[in-house]
Every structure is written in C-alpha cells, then in structure tokens.
C-alpha cells in the first residue's frame, strides 16, 4: 500500500451520500463521502461507526440531542444508536467502520442504500 492523499481522493467525486472505499484495515473499511442536506434516520445493531470530518462541518442528530462536528474532529456512534448525519453545506467525511456496515442501517433498503461501493 502507498500513502493516500485525502484531498486528491475527494477531488475524484462530487456526488453526495455515496461513500467510496479508500482502504481497509483488517475487517474495517476506510470510506470517504461528501454530504450535504440530511440523511435518513437509521441505526446499526451490531456495528459502531466513526465519522471523521475532514472539511466543513456536520451535525450528528440523535433523538435527544444534536452534536456539531467540525473539521479535525470525529464522533463515534455506538451500535444500536439511532442517528441522522447532515450538513448545511458540503462536508467531507472519512468513515471508519466494519466492512459489514450498510450505509442506511439495519432497516429496509432505500434509494440511498449503497450495495456496491466504488473504490476511490
């Protein structure tokens, strides 16, 4: 493996809410995604997720509060916790999560469900 430049990787795509695979560490994916607007409420019964903000600012809504996460910060969503990520302006996120994680959670698939992740 060679080093990865995140800015170069993010320049290769422009769509929102479509995570790309940037690497793997054991059974964990390193995924890159651009977000804007609000995602769907969802949860993951068996997996934790780590959202690292690379550029911009995101909000992580929970049923009882909203956390604002800025560039250079991260938030871990524990398994089983219902959440909804969002951003008013485009935000670049690095996700570190088990390869088994489906982006829309444990519920029924939606139009936002990614079934085949592209590599970037």
Residue pairs with C-beta under 8 A, 6 or more apart in sequence:
1 23
4 22
4 23
6 22
6 32
6 54
6 92
6 94
9 20
9 22
9 32
9 120
10 32
10 34
10 54
10 55
10 92
12 20
12 120
13 20
13 34
13 120
14 34
15 34
16 33
16 34
16 35
16 36
16 37
16 90
17 33
17 34
17 35
17 39
17 103
17 112
18 33
18 34
18 114
18 118
19 31
19 32
19 33
19 95
19 103
19 114
19 117
20 31
20 32
20 33
20 117
20 118
20 119
20 120
21 29
21 30
21 31
21 117
21 118
21 119
21 120
22 30
22 31
22 32
22 94
22 119
22 120
23 29
23 30
24 30
24 99
25 96
27 98
27 99
27 100
28 96
28 97
28 98
28 99
29 95
29 96
29 97
29 98
29 99
29 101
29 117
30 94
30 95
30 96
31 94
31 95
31 96
31 97
31 117
32 92
32 93
32 94
32 95
32 120
33 92
33 93
33 95
34 90
34 91
34 92
34 93
35 58
35 85
35 86
35 87
35 90
35 91
35 93
36 87
36 88
36 89
36 90
36 91
37 86
37 87
38 61
38 84
38 85
38 86
39 84
39 85
39 86
39 112
40 84
40 104
40 105
40 110
40 112
41 61
41 82
41 83
41 84
42 82
42 83
42 84
42 104
42 105
42 106
42 107
43 79
43 80
43 81
43 82
43 83
43 105
43 106
44 77
44 79
44 80
44 101
44 102
44 105
44 106
45 79
45 80
45 106
46 79
46 100
47 79
47 97
47 98
47 100
47 101
48 76
48 77
48 78
48 79
48 97
48 98
49 76
49 77
49 95
49 96
49 97
49 101
50 74
50 75
50 76
50 77
50 95
50 96
50 97
51 58
51 60
51 69
51 74
51 75
51 76
51 77
51 85
51 93
51 94
51 95
52 73
52 74
52 93
52 94
52 95
52 96
53 69
53 70
53 71
53 72
53 73
53 74
53 91
53 92
53 93
54 71
54 92
54 93
54 94
55 71
55 91
55 92
56 71
56 87
56 89
56 90
56 91
56 92
57 68
57 69
57 70
57 71
57 87
57 88
57 89
57 91
58 68
58 69
58 85
58 86
58 87
58 91
58 93
59 66
59 67
59 68
59 69
59 85
59 86
59 87
60 66
60 67
60 69
60 75
60 77
60 83
60 84
60 85
61 83
61 84
61 85
61 86
62 81
62 82
62 83
63 82
67 75
69 75
77 83
85 93
102 109
102 113
102 114
103 112
103 113
103 114
104 110
104 112
104 113
109 115
